[in-house]
């Protein structure tokens, strides 16, 4: 297994799969789904699905690396994964320098292992029917979010979830494991 992945790789897979089912997701719903998928892996395997930070925001858990990639969609559904453009052939003159560009070719794109794809698809079968605001409400019931709710309400930023607190919430409250209902 290749885990942990980059959260954008998992987000792309969720977007593709949900769109293929005819139930595309908004950025808000995508954020909650990523949180529940991470919780599934932490709870069932004691391993992360993705390595990116999850923060506690007003509307629940958010993976900033993914959120800001899709924030221009607003409340609209994300119908397809944005195409990455490979500009490397235009930047050959930088080849002698150690420059990093945000563009990646399809060949360099991280792939989700078949085993993980199936587990994610199975979880999505149960997660996709939820309204995004129902998912927000559910995440606000978790102790990990409640512990910092006053800080969040006062506008404090950059409050991260720890893997241990996510795992603890879902192990001690099996009703939170909505991916397996």
VMD Tcl script that builds the backbone (N, CA, C; Angstrom):
set m [mol new atoms 543]
animate dup $m
set s [atomselect $m all]
$s set {name element resname resid chain x y z} {
  {N N UNK 1 A 0.819 -1.191 0.000}
  {CA C UNK 1 A 0.000 0.000 0.000}
  {C C UNK 1 A 0.863 1.255 0.000}
  {N N UNK 2 A 0.362 2.302 -0.590}
  {CA C UNK 2 A 1.118 3.524 -0.773}
  {C C UNK 2 A 0.813 4.550 0.322}
  {N N UNK 3 A -0.132 4.267 1.152}
  {CA C UNK 3 A -0.567 5.234 2.160}
  {C C UNK 3 A 0.577 5.748 3.005}
  {N N UNK 4 A 0.496 6.942 3.563}
  {CA C UNK 4 A -0.595 7.873 3.318}
  {C C UNK 4 A -0.425 8.644 2.009}
  {N N UNK 5 A -1.546 8.924 1.412}
  {CA C UNK 5 A -1.592 9.675 0.161}
  {C C UNK 5 A -1.594 11.171 0.447}
  {N N UNK 6 A -1.517 11.938 -0.613}
  {CA C UNK 6 A -1.810 13.359 -0.521}
  {C C UNK 6 A -3.335 13.485 -0.548}
  {N N UNK 7 A -3.882 14.361 0.267}
  {CA C UNK 7 A -5.344 14.508 0.349}
  {C C UNK 7 A -5.963 14.908 -0.986}
  {N N UNK 8 A -5.218 15.614 -1.825}
  {CA C UNK 8 A -5.751 15.988 -3.138}
  {C C UNK 8 A -5.968 14.770 -4.023}
  {N N UNK 9 A -5.142 13.760 -3.868}
  {CA C UNK 9 A -5.324 12.514 -4.619}
  {C C UNK 9 A -6.633 11.848 -4.211}
  {N N UNK 10 A -6.885 11.813 -2.904}
  {CA C UNK 10 A -8.128 11.218 -2.405}
  {C C UNK 10 A -9.318 12.085 -2.820}
  {N N UNK 11 A -9.173 13.397 -2.729}
  {CA C UNK 11 A -10.256 14.303 -3.145}
  {C C UNK 11 A -10.602 14.085 -4.609}
  {N N UNK 12 A -9.593 13.962 -5.462}
  {CA C UNK 12 A -9.841 13.726 -6.889}
  {C C UNK 12 A -10.610 12.429 -7.100}
  {N N UNK 13 A -10.229 11.394 -6.361}
  {CA C UNK 13 A -10.922 10.112 -6.492}
  {C C UNK 13 A -12.380 10.243 -6.038}
  {N N UNK 14 A -12.605 10.932 -4.922}
  {CA C UNK 14 A -13.971 11.132 -4.417}
  {C C UNK 14 A -14.804 11.905 -5.439}
  {N N UNK 15 A -14.232 12.948 -6.024}
  {CA C UNK 15 A -14.949 13.751 -7.019}
  {C C UNK 15 A -15.307 12.902 -8.236}
  {N N UNK 16 A -14.351 12.135 -8.726}
  {CA C UNK 16 A -14.606 11.282 -9.897}
  {C C UNK 16 A -15.675 10.241 -9.594}
  {N N UNK 17 A -15.539 9.581 -8.452}
  {CA C UNK 17 A -16.479 8.513 -8.117}
  {C C UNK 17 A -17.880 9.070 -7.865}
  {N N UNK 18 A -17.970 10.151 -7.115}
  {CA C UNK 18 A -19.298 10.702 -6.816}
  {C C UNK 18 A -19.971 11.224 -8.084}
  {N N UNK 19 A -19.205 11.847 -8.963}
  {CA C UNK 19 A -19.780 12.326 -10.230}
  {C C UNK 19 A -20.244 11.169 -11.100}
  {N N UNK 20 A -19.474 10.082 -11.111}
  {CA C UNK 20 A -19.864 8.919 -11.921}
  {C C UNK 20 A -21.149 8.276 -11.395}
  {N N UNK 21 A -21.460 8.493 -10.126}
  {CA C UNK 21 A -22.699 7.979 -9.529}
  {C C UNK 21 A -23.866 8.950 -9.729}
  {N N UNK 22 A -23.575 10.116 -10.290}
  {CA C UNK 22 A -24.615 11.123 -10.466}
  {C C UNK 22 A -24.886 11.931 -9.217}
  {N N UNK 23 A -23.954 11.904 -8.259}
  {CA C UNK 23 A -24.106 12.666 -7.019}
  {C C UNK 23 A -22.836 13.475 -6.743}
  {N N UNK 24 A -22.561 14.474 -7.591}
  {CA C UNK 24 A -21.345 15.265 -7.371}
  {C C UNK 24 A -21.389 15.978 -6.021}
  {N N UNK 25 A -20.222 16.327 -5.512}
  {CA C UNK 25 A -20.111 16.931 -4.184}
  {C C UNK 25 A -19.669 18.387 -4.274}
  {N N UNK 26 A -20.100 19.160 -3.297}
  {CA C UNK 26 A -19.615 20.536 -3.137}
  {C C UNK 26 A -18.318 20.480 -2.333}
  {N N UNK 27 A -17.633 21.595 -2.249}
  {CA C UNK 27 A -16.406 21.644 -1.450}
  {C C UNK 27 A -16.715 21.362 0.019}
  {N N UNK 28 A -17.827 21.890 0.519}
  {CA C UNK 28 A -18.221 21.645 1.906}
  {C C UNK 28 A -18.389 20.152 2.163}
  {N N UNK 29 A -19.112 19.486 1.295}
  {CA C UNK 29 A -19.345 18.049 1.470}
  {C C UNK 29 A -18.052 17.260 1.287}
  {N N UNK 30 A -17.229 17.664 0.341}
  {CA C UNK 30 A -15.943 17.004 0.120}
  {C C UNK 30 A -15.093 17.046 1.386}
  {N N UNK 31 A -15.078 18.189 2.056}
  {CA C UNK 31 A -14.283 18.323 3.283}
  {C C UNK 31 A -14.747 17.342 4.357}
  {N N UNK 32 A -16.049 17.212 4.514}
  {CA C UNK 32 A -16.574 16.298 5.537}
  {C C UNK 32 A -16.298 14.843 5.156}
  {N N UNK 33 A -16.442 14.529 3.872}
  {CA C UNK 33 A -16.158 13.166 3.416}
  {C C UNK 33 A -14.695 12.822 3.661}
  {N N UNK 34 A -13.796 13.745 3.375}
  {CA C UNK 34 A -12.370 13.492 3.627}
  {C C UNK 34 A -12.124 13.209 5.105}
  {N N UNK 35 A -12.781 13.963 5.964}
  {CA C UNK 35 A -12.651 13.753 7.408}
  {C C UNK 35 A -13.138 12.355 7.809}
  {N N UNK 36 A -14.301 11.968 7.313}
  {CA C UNK 36 A -14.833 10.648 7.661}
  {C C UNK 36 A -13.971 9.527 7.080}
  {N N UNK 37 A -13.420 9.730 5.899}
  {CA C UNK 37 A -12.521 8.716 5.331}
  {C C UNK 37 A -11.246 8.597 6.162}
  {N N UNK 38 A -10.703 9.725 6.580}
  {CA C UNK 38 A -9.511 9.680 7.435}
  {C C UNK 38 A -9.840 8.968 8.744}
  {N N UNK 39 A -11.002 9.279 9.313}
  {CA C UNK 39 A -11.432 8.633 10.555}
  {C C UNK 39 A -11.577 7.124 10.366}
  {N N UNK 40 A -12.115 6.709 9.238}
  {CA C UNK 40 A -12.263 5.275 8.942}
  {C C UNK 40 A -10.907 4.581 8.996}
  {N N UNK 41 A -9.935 5.149 8.323}
  {CA C UNK 41 A -8.615 4.518 8.280}
  {C C UNK 41 A -7.922 4.560 9.639}
  {N N UNK 42 A -8.055 5.662 10.359}
  {CA C UNK 42 A -7.456 5.744 11.691}
  {C C UNK 42 A -8.119 4.762 12.651}
  {N N UNK 43 A -9.426 4.613 12.529}
  {CA C UNK 43 A -10.186 3.738 13.422}
  {C C UNK 43 A -9.975 2.260 13.097}
  {N N UNK 44 A -10.055 1.919 11.828}
  {CA C UNK 44 A -10.014 0.510 11.430}
  {C C UNK 44 A -8.601 -0.040 11.232}
  {N N UNK 45 A -7.655 0.826 10.856}
  {CA C UNK 45 A -6.301 0.349 10.535}
  {C C UNK 45 A -5.212 1.015 11.366}
  {N N UNK 46 A -5.592 2.009 12.183}
  {CA C UNK 46 A -4.629 2.792 12.953}
  {C C UNK 46 A -3.572 3.421 12.041}
  {N N UNK 47 A -3.991 3.772 10.834}
  {CA C UNK 47 A -3.118 4.385 9.822}
  {C C UNK 47 A -3.874 5.527 9.160}
  {N N UNK 48 A -3.108 6.515 8.714}
  {CA C UNK 48 A -3.704 7.634 7.982}
  {C C UNK 48 A -3.988 7.231 6.543}
  {N N UNK 49 A -5.076 7.739 6.000}
  {CA C UNK 49 A -5.339 7.602 4.569}
  {C C UNK 49 A -4.537 8.656 3.815}
  {N N UNK 50 A -4.472 9.866 4.373}
  {CA C UNK 50 A -3.694 10.943 3.757}
  {C C UNK 50 A -2.902 11.671 4.840}
  {N N UNK 51 A -1.828 12.297 4.424}
  {CA C UNK 51 A -0.900 12.911 5.373}
  {C C UNK 51 A -1.221 14.362 5.720}
  {N N UNK 52 A -2.120 14.997 5.006}
  {CA C UNK 52 A -2.379 16.428 5.171}
  {C C UNK 52 A -3.109 16.737 6.474}
  {N N UNK 53 A -2.881 17.944 6.952}
  {CA C UNK 53 A -3.501 18.435 8.171}
  {C C UNK 53 A -5.006 18.634 7.972}
  {N N UNK 54 A -5.760 18.311 9.021}
  {CA C UNK 54 A -7.194 18.612 9.068}
  {C C UNK 54 A -7.375 19.653 10.168}
  {N N UNK 55 A -8.054 20.740 9.843}
  {CA C UNK 55 A -8.279 21.806 10.818}
  {C C UNK 55 A -9.743 21.876 11.230}
  {N N UNK 56 A -9.957 22.494 12.392}
  {CA C UNK 56 A -11.296 22.687 12.945}
  {C C UNK 56 A -11.775 24.081 12.553}
  {N N UNK 57 A -12.767 24.120 11.685}
  {CA C UNK 57 A -13.326 25.385 11.219}
  {C C UNK 57 A -14.768 25.486 11.682}
  {N N UNK 58 A -15.355 26.648 11.436}
  {CA C UNK 58 A -16.735 26.910 11.850}
  {C C UNK 58 A -17.695 25.825 11.368}
  {N N UNK 59 A -17.537 25.384 10.128}
  {CA C UNK 59 A -18.426 24.359 9.580}
  {C C UNK 59 A -17.815 22.965 9.659}
  {N N UNK 60 A -16.973 22.753 10.656}
  {CA C UNK 60 A -16.421 21.426 10.889}
  {C C UNK 60 A -15.041 21.245 10.293}
  {N N UNK 61 A -14.644 19.987 10.117}
  {CA C UNK 61 A -13.294 19.669 9.653}
  {C C UNK 61 A -13.040 20.131 8.219}
  {N N UNK 62 A -11.828 20.636 8.004}
  {CA C UNK 62 A -11.408 21.103 6.683}
  {C C UNK 62 A -9.952 20.715 6.462}
  {N N UNK 63 A -9.663 20.228 5.270}
  {CA C UNK 63 A -8.287 19.982 4.835}
  {C C UNK 63 A -7.905 21.204 3.994}
  {N N UNK 64 A -7.173 22.171 4.576}
  {CA C UNK 64 A -6.894 23.412 3.839}
  {C C UNK 64 A -6.261 23.194 2.467}
  {N N UNK 65 A -5.369 22.215 2.350}
  {CA C UNK 65 A -4.719 21.945 1.060}
  {C C UNK 65 A -5.738 21.639 -0.035}
  {N N UNK 66 A -6.829 21.018 0.330}
  {CA C UNK 66 A -7.881 20.686 -0.635}
  {C C UNK 66 A -8.885 21.833 -0.732}
  {N N UNK 67 A -9.255 22.387 0.407}
  {CA C UNK 67 A -10.264 23.449 0.430}
  {C C UNK 67 A -9.902 24.593 -0.517}
  {N N UNK 68 A -8.680 25.089 -0.412}
  {CA C UNK 68 A -8.301 26.255 -1.210}
  {C C UNK 68 A -8.139 25.918 -2.690}
  {N N UNK 69 A -7.943 24.668 -2.999}
  {CA C UNK 69 A -7.893 24.241 -4.403}
  {C C UNK 69 A -9.268 24.358 -5.062}
  {N N UNK 70 A -10.326 24.173 -4.276}
  {CA C UNK 70 A -11.690 24.151 -4.816}
  {C C UNK 70 A -12.567 25.301 -4.319}
  {N N UNK 71 A -12.018 26.241 -3.570}
  {CA C UNK 71 A -12.867 27.283 -2.983}
  {C C UNK 71 A -13.546 28.164 -4.024}
  {N N UNK 72 A -13.001 28.229 -5.227}
  {CA C UNK 72 A -13.633 29.040 -6.280}
  {C C UNK 72 A -14.969 28.446 -6.752}
  {N N UNK 73 A -15.275 27.214 -6.367}
  {CA C UNK 73 A -16.575 26.618 -6.695}
  {C C UNK 73 A -17.680 27.162 -5.790}
  {N N UNK 74 A -17.308 27.797 -4.686}
  {CA C UNK 74 A -18.312 28.282 -3.740}
  {C C UNK 74 A -19.157 27.122 -3.249}
  {N N UNK 75 A -20.472 27.284 -3.289}
  {CA C UNK 75 A -21.388 26.230 -2.842}
  {C C UNK 75 A -21.786 25.281 -3.974}
  {N N UNK 76 A -21.274 25.524 -5.168}
  {CA C UNK 76 A -21.617 24.675 -6.322}
  {C C UNK 76 A -20.937 23.315 -6.227}
  {N N UNK 77 A -21.529 22.354 -6.907}
  {CA C UNK 77 A -20.923 21.027 -6.964}
  {C C UNK 77 A -19.685 21.036 -7.849}
  {N N UNK 78 A -18.747 20.192 -7.488}
  {CA C UNK 78 A -17.528 20.011 -8.272}
  {C C UNK 78 A -17.805 18.827 -9.189}
  {N N UNK 79 A -18.060 19.103 -10.443}
  {CA C UNK 79 A -18.501 18.074 -11.389}
  {C C UNK 79 A -17.371 17.176 -11.880}
  {N N UNK 80 A -16.147 17.730 -11.944}
  {CA C UNK 80 A -15.023 16.933 -12.422}
  {C C UNK 80 A -13.731 17.467 -11.833}
  {N N UNK 81 A -12.727 16.617 -11.857}
  {CA C UNK 81 A -11.411 16.995 -11.361}
  {C C UNK 81 A -10.798 17.984 -12.344}
  {N N UNK 82 A -10.302 19.108 -11.840}
  {CA C UNK 82 A -9.652 20.059 -12.751}
  {C C UNK 82 A -8.457 19.401 -13.435}
  {N N UNK 83 A -8.289 19.713 -14.688}
  {CA C UNK 83 A -7.171 19.157 -15.452}
  {C C UNK 83 A -5.889 19.860 -15.053}
  {N N UNK 84 A -4.858 19.075 -14.836}
  {CA C UNK 84 A -3.536 19.633 -14.570}
  {C C UNK 84 A -2.862 19.865 -15.911}
  {N N UNK 85 A -2.143 20.937 -16.020}
  {CA C UNK 85 A -1.467 21.266 -17.265}
  {C C UNK 85 A 0.028 21.094 -17.067}
  {N N UNK 86 A 0.653 20.375 -17.962}
  {CA C UNK 86 A 2.095 20.156 -17.895}
  {C C UNK 86 A 2.796 21.200 -18.758}
  {N N UNK 87 A 3.402 22.165 -18.093}
  {CA C UNK 87 A 4.128 23.216 -18.792}
  {C C UNK 87 A 5.624 22.931 -18.848}
  {N N UNK 88 A 6.040 21.734 -18.450}
  {CA C UNK 88 A 7.469 21.454 -18.334}
  {C C UNK 88 A 8.224 21.678 -19.635}
  {N N UNK 89 A 7.602 21.340 -20.770}
  {CA C UNK 89 A 8.314 21.518 -22.039}
  {C C UNK 89 A 8.564 22.990 -22.336}
  {N N UNK 90 A 7.733 23.872 -21.778}
  {CA C UNK 90 A 7.923 25.301 -21.989}
  {C C UNK 90 A 8.956 25.892 -21.036}
  {N N UNK 91 A 9.309 25.114 -20.009}
  {CA C UNK 91 A 10.237 25.620 -19.006}
  {C C UNK 91 A 11.569 24.888 -19.031}
  {N N UNK 92 A 11.941 24.345 -20.173}
  {CA C UNK 92 A 13.209 23.630 -20.278}
  {C C UNK 92 A 14.389 24.507 -19.892}
  {N N UNK 93 A 14.259 25.789 -20.111}
  {CA C UNK 93 A 15.366 26.680 -19.778}
  {C C UNK 93 A 15.617 26.741 -18.277}
  {N N UNK 94 A 14.689 26.226 -17.454}
  {CA C UNK 94 A 14.897 26.163 -16.010}
  {C C UNK 94 A 15.541 24.850 -15.581}
  {N N UNK 95 A 15.808 23.976 -16.532}
  {CA C UNK 95 A 16.258 22.629 -16.183}
  {C C UNK 95 A 17.536 22.622 -15.361}
  {N N UNK 96 A 18.366 23.615 -15.495}
  {CA C UNK 96 A 19.601 23.638 -14.720}
  {C C UNK 96 A 19.372 24.172 -13.308}
  {N N UNK 97 A 18.204 24.744 -13.063}
  {CA C UNK 97 A 17.898 25.276 -11.742}
  {C C UNK 97 A 16.962 24.318 -11.020}
  {N N UNK 98 A 16.979 24.393 -9.715}
  {CA C UNK 98 A 16.092 23.536 -8.930}
  {C C UNK 98 A 14.824 24.312 -8.603}
  {N N UNK 99 A 13.974 24.429 -9.599}
  {CA C UNK 99 A 12.709 25.131 -9.449}
  {C C UNK 99 A 11.584 24.111 -9.341}
  {N N UNK 100 A 10.591 24.420 -8.531}
  {CA C UNK 100 A 9.429 23.558 -8.408}
  {C C UNK 100 A 8.216 24.297 -8.947}
  {N N UNK 101 A 7.457 23.621 -9.788}
  {CA C UNK 101 A 6.246 24.198 -10.345}
  {C C UNK 101 A 5.049 23.424 -9.826}
  {N N UNK 102 A 3.934 24.083 -9.751}
  {CA C UNK 102 A 2.728 23.465 -9.222}
  {C C UNK 102 A 2.033 22.570 -10.227}
  {N N UNK 103 A 2.566 22.471 -11.404}
  {CA C UNK 103 A 1.930 21.679 -12.441}
  {C C UNK 103 A 2.529 20.283 -12.438}
  {N N UNK 104 A 1.705 19.295 -12.652}
  {CA C UNK 104 A 2.213 17.931 -12.737}
  {C C UNK 104 A 1.605 17.251 -13.947}
  {N N UNK 105 A 2.381 16.368 -14.522}
  {CA C UNK 105 A 1.871 15.644 -15.678}
  {C C UNK 105 A 1.046 14.466 -15.195}
  {N N UNK 106 A 0.248 13.920 -16.076}
  {CA C UNK 106 A -0.564 12.752 -15.726}
  {C C UNK 106 A 0.322 11.580 -15.311}
  {N N UNK 107 A 1.532 11.495 -15.878}
  {CA C UNK 107 A 2.450 10.409 -15.532}
  {C C UNK 107 A 2.930 10.507 -14.092}
  {N N UNK 108 A 3.009 11.722 -13.565}
  {CA C UNK 108 A 3.510 11.937 -12.214}
  {C C UNK 108 A 2.409 11.877 -11.164}
  {N N UNK 109 A 1.177 11.789 -11.595}
  {CA C UNK 109 A 0.044 11.841 -10.685}
  {C C UNK 109 A 0.007 10.594 -9.802}
  {N N UNK 110 A -0.193 10.818 -8.508}
  {CA C UNK 110 A -0.266 9.729 -7.542}
  {C C UNK 110 A -1.541 8.915 -7.776}
  {N N UNK 111 A -1.432 7.612 -7.736}
  {CA C UNK 111 A -2.575 6.718 -7.943}
  {C C UNK 111 A -3.023 6.110 -6.618}
  {N N UNK 112 A -4.313 5.950 -6.465}
  {CA C UNK 112 A -4.874 5.269 -5.304}
  {C C UNK 112 A -4.845 3.772 -5.598}
  {N N UNK 113 A -4.329 2.998 -4.659}
  {CA C UNK 113 A -4.263 1.545 -4.818}
  {C C UNK 113 A -5.672 0.967 -4.937}
  {N N UNK 114 A -5.808 -0.096 -5.716}
  {CA C UNK 114 A -7.120 -0.719 -5.946}
  {C C UNK 114 A -7.822 -1.075 -4.642}
  {N N UNK 115 A -7.075 -1.597 -3.689}
  {CA C UNK 115 A -7.655 -1.978 -2.397}
  {C C UNK 115 A -8.264 -0.760 -1.695}
  {N N UNK 116 A -7.548 0.355 -1.733}
  {CA C UNK 116 A -8.065 1.579 -1.117}
  {C C UNK 116 A -9.243 2.141 -1.910}
  {N N UNK 117 A -9.175 2.058 -3.235}
  {CA C UNK 117 A -10.300 2.521 -4.059}
  {C C UNK 117 A -11.589 1.825 -3.640}
  {N N UNK 118 A -11.513 0.512 -3.458}
  {CA C UNK 118 A -12.712 -0.239 -3.103}
  {C C UNK 118 A -13.225 0.149 -1.725}
  {N N UNK 119 A -12.309 0.330 -0.769}
  {CA C UNK 119 A -12.740 0.725 0.577}
  {C C UNK 119 A -13.360 2.120 0.570}
  {N N UNK 120 A -12.794 3.014 -0.221}
  {CA C UNK 120 A -13.341 4.366 -0.324}
  {C C UNK 120 A -14.708 4.325 -0.996}
  {N N UNK 121 A -14.840 3.561 -2.083}
  {CA C UNK 121 A -16.134 3.437 -2.769}
  {C C UNK 121 A -17.202 2.890 -1.828}
  {N N UNK 122 A -16.845 1.873 -1.049}
  {CA C UNK 122 A -17.802 1.301 -0.096}
  {C C UNK 122 A -18.244 2.350 0.926}
  {N N UNK 123 A -17.297 3.131 1.419}
  {CA C UNK 123 A -17.631 4.184 2.384}
  {C C UNK 123 A -18.493 5.259 1.731}
  {N N UNK 124 A -18.176 5.614 0.491}
  {CA C UNK 124 A -18.948 6.649 -0.212}
  {C C UNK 124 A -20.396 6.236 -0.418}
  {N N UNK 125 A -20.637 4.954 -0.594}
  {CA C UNK 125 A -22.009 4.468 -0.740}
  {C C UNK 125 A -22.856 4.923 0.445}
  {N N UNK 126 A -22.261 4.950 1.631}
  {CA C UNK 126 A -22.984 5.370 2.831}
  {C C UNK 126 A -22.863 6.859 3.129}
  {N N UNK 127 A -21.793 7.501 2.681}
  {CA C UNK 127 A -21.582 8.916 2.986}
  {C C UNK 127 A -22.282 9.859 2.006}
  {N N UNK 128 A -22.323 9.501 0.736}
  {CA C UNK 128 A -22.869 10.408 -0.281}
  {C C UNK 128 A -24.335 10.792 -0.075}
  {N N UNK 129 A -25.191 9.900 0.452}
  {CA C UNK 129 A -26.589 10.311 0.639}
  {C C UNK 129 A -26.794 11.427 1.670}
  {N N UNK 130 A -25.815 11.667 2.516}
  {CA C UNK 130 A -25.962 12.697 3.541}
  {C C UNK 130 A -25.920 14.095 2.933}
  {N N UNK 131 A -26.804 14.957 3.412}
  {CA C UNK 131 A -26.758 16.373 3.078}
  {C C UNK 131 A -25.486 16.956 3.713}
  {N N UNK 132 A -24.806 17.886 3.030}
  {CA C UNK 132 A -23.566 18.427 3.598}
  {C C UNK 132 A -23.759 19.076 4.968}
  {N N UNK 133 A -24.895 19.727 5.178}
  {CA C UNK 133 A -25.102 20.375 6.474}
  {C C UNK 133 A -25.442 19.365 7.566}
  {N N UNK 134 A -25.969 18.225 7.190}
  {CA C UNK 134 A -26.141 17.140 8.168}
  {C C UNK 134 A -24.762 16.631 8.591}
  {N N UNK 135 A -23.843 16.527 7.633}
  {CA C UNK 135 A -22.475 16.112 7.958}
  {C C UNK 135 A -21.804 17.140 8.868}
  {N N UNK 136 A -22.031 18.422 8.594}
  {CA C UNK 136 A -21.496 19.477 9.468}
  {C C UNK 136 A -22.027 19.273 10.881}
  {N N UNK 137 A -23.339 19.098 10.995}
  {CA C UNK 137 A -23.963 18.900 12.306}
  {C C UNK 137 A -23.362 17.686 13.023}
  {N N UNK 138 A -23.192 16.600 12.310}
  {CA C UNK 138 A -22.622 15.396 12.918}
  {C C UNK 138 A -21.210 15.645 13.433}
  {N N UNK 139 A -20.392 16.359 12.651}
  {CA C UNK 139 A -19.011 16.612 13.097}
  {C C UNK 139 A -18.983 17.544 14.302}
  {N N UNK 140 A -20.000 18.377 14.452}
  {CA C UNK 140 A -20.066 19.269 15.609}
  {C C UNK 140 A -20.445 18.522 16.884}
  {N N UNK 141 A -20.860 17.278 16.763}
  {CA C UNK 141 A -21.161 16.451 17.932}
  {C C UNK 141 A -19.915 15.745 18.463}
  {N N UNK 142 A -18.851 15.754 17.700}
  {CA C UNK 142 A -17.634 15.043 18.087}
  {C C UNK 142 A -16.870 15.844 19.139}
  {N N UNK 143 A -16.397 15.143 20.146}
  {CA C UNK 143 A -15.684 15.785 21.247}
  {C C UNK 143 A -14.487 16.587 20.742}
  {N N UNK 144 A -13.798 16.065 19.747}
  {CA C UNK 144 A -12.620 16.754 19.219}
  {C C UNK 144 A -12.970 18.158 18.724}
  {N N UNK 145 A -14.131 18.327 18.121}
  {CA C UNK 145 A -14.560 19.655 17.660}
  {C C UNK 145 A -15.122 20.460 18.831}
  {N N UNK 146 A -15.928 19.818 19.661}
  {CA C UNK 146 A -16.547 20.510 20.796}
  {C C UNK 146 A -15.511 21.101 21.744}
  {N N UNK 147 A -14.402 20.401 21.940}
  {CA C UNK 147 A -13.354 20.884 22.847}
  {C C UNK 147 A -12.821 22.257 22.444}
  {N N UNK 148 A -12.875 22.574 21.176}
  {CA C UNK 148 A -12.351 23.850 20.685}
  {C C UNK 148 A -13.440 24.759 20.121}
  {N N UNK 149 A -14.697 24.428 20.341}
  {CA C UNK 149 A -15.790 25.188 19.718}
  {C C UNK 149 A -15.802 26.654 20.136}
  {N N UNK 150 A -15.460 26.966 21.382}
  {CA C UNK 150 A -15.456 28.375 21.795}
  {C C UNK 150 A -14.323 29.136 21.111}
  {N N UNK 151 A -13.177 28.508 20.946}
  {CA C UNK 151 A -12.068 29.146 20.221}
  {C C UNK 151 A -12.468 29.387 18.764}
  {N N UNK 152 A -13.115 28.396 18.174}
  {CA C UNK 152 A -13.557 28.504 16.774}
  {C C UNK 152 A -14.575 29.638 16.646}
  {N N UNK 153 A -15.530 29.693 17.584}
  {CA C UNK 153 A -16.558 30.740 17.563}
  {C C UNK 153 A -15.944 32.132 17.722}
  {N N UNK 154 A -14.825 32.216 18.437}
  {CA C UNK 154 A -14.138 33.497 18.635}
  {C C UNK 154 A -13.185 33.831 17.495}
  {N N UNK 155 A -13.191 33.014 16.454}
  {CA C UNK 155 A -12.404 33.318 15.266}
  {C C UNK 155 A -10.977 32.813 15.275}
  {N N UNK 156 A -10.630 31.996 16.261}
  {CA C UNK 156 A -9.264 31.462 16.284}
  {C C UNK 156 A -9.055 30.545 15.081}
  {N N UNK 157 A -7.894 30.636 14.488}
  {CA C UNK 157 A -7.578 29.882 13.262}
  {C C UNK 157 A -6.504 28.831 13.539}
  {N N UNK 158 A -6.311 27.979 12.560}
  {CA C UNK 158 A -5.219 26.989 12.564}
  {C C UNK 158 A -5.274 26.022 13.744}
  {N N UNK 159 A -6.472 25.628 14.127}
  {CA C UNK 159 A -6.626 24.621 15.180}
  {C C UNK 159 A -6.721 23.267 14.490}
  {N N UNK 160 A -5.740 22.442 14.719}
  {CA C UNK 160 A -5.659 21.153 14.022}
  {C C UNK 160 A -6.241 20.021 14.849}
  {N N UNK 161 A -6.787 19.055 14.138}
  {CA C UNK 161 A -7.158 17.784 14.749}
  {C C UNK 161 A -5.889 16.957 14.899}
  {N N UNK 162 A -5.806 16.203 15.975}
  {CA C UNK 162 A -4.735 15.205 16.073}
  {C C UNK 162 A -5.322 13.863 15.643}
  {N N UNK 163 A -4.471 13.005 15.149}
  {CA C UNK 163 A -4.931 11.665 14.765}
  {C C UNK 163 A -5.538 10.948 15.964}
  {N N UNK 164 A -4.923 11.127 17.129}
  {CA C UNK 164 A -5.401 10.441 18.330}
  {C C UNK 164 A -6.805 10.881 18.723}
  {N N UNK 165 A -7.094 12.188 18.629}
  {CA C UNK 165 A -8.432 12.629 19.024}
  {C C UNK 165 A -9.492 12.180 18.023}
  {N N UNK 166 A -9.145 12.126 16.747}
  {CA C UNK 166 A -10.092 11.605 15.750}
  {C C UNK 166 A -10.363 10.132 16.047}
  {N N UNK 167 A -9.299 9.366 16.192}
  {CA C UNK 167 A -9.435 7.933 16.463}
  {C C UNK 167 A -10.258 7.704 17.732}
  {N N UNK 168 A -9.956 8.441 18.796}
  {CA C UNK 168 A -10.660 8.286 20.068}
  {C C UNK 168 A -12.158 8.544 19.907}
  {N N UNK 169 A -12.519 9.646 19.225}
  {CA C UNK 169 A -13.940 9.970 19.027}
  {C C UNK 169 A -14.689 8.840 18.334}
  {N N UNK 170 A -14.083 8.265 17.325}
  {CA C UNK 170 A -14.780 7.255 16.523}
  {C C UNK 170 A -14.752 5.869 17.166}
  {N N UNK 171 A -13.728 5.590 17.942}
  {CA C UNK 171 A -13.682 4.295 18.632}
  {C C UNK 171 A -14.633 4.294 19.826}
  {N N UNK 172 A -14.680 5.400 20.556}
  {CA C UNK 172 A -15.545 5.453 21.742}
  {C C UNK 172 A -17.004 5.743 21.400}
  {N N UNK 173 A -17.268 6.182 20.177}
  {CA C UNK 173 A -18.634 6.474 19.729}
  {C C UNK 173 A -18.885 5.807 18.380}
  {N N UNK 174 A -19.102 4.503 18.363}
  {CA C UNK 174 A -19.293 3.796 17.090}
  {C C UNK 174 A -20.419 4.370 16.230}
  {N N UNK 175 A -21.382 5.073 16.839}
  {CA C UNK 175 A -22.461 5.677 16.044}
  {C C UNK 175 A -21.920 6.733 15.084}
  {N N UNK 176 A -20.722 7.262 15.355}
  {CA C UNK 176 A -20.101 8.243 14.461}
  {C C UNK 176 A -19.558 7.597 13.188}
  {N N UNK 177 A -19.438 6.283 13.176}
  {CA C UNK 177 A -18.859 5.561 12.031}
  {C C UNK 177 A -19.911 5.383 10.924}
  {N N UNK 178 A -20.374 6.484 10.397}
  {CA C UNK 178 A -21.476 6.460 9.428}
  {C C UNK 178 A -21.065 5.892 8.073}
  {N N UNK 179 A -19.790 5.689 7.852}
  {CA C UNK 179 A -19.325 5.087 6.594}
  {C C UNK 179 A -19.683 3.613 6.506}
  {N N UNK 180 A -20.074 3.017 7.632}
  {CA C UNK 180 A -20.345 1.574 7.612}
  {C C UNK 180 A -21.798 1.235 7.909}
  {N N UNK 181 A -22.669 2.208 7.874}
  {CA C UNK 181 A -24.082 1.963 8.203}
  {C C UNK 181 A -24.799 1.302 7.045}
}
mol reanalyze $m
mol bondsrecalc $m
mol representation Tube
mol addrep $m
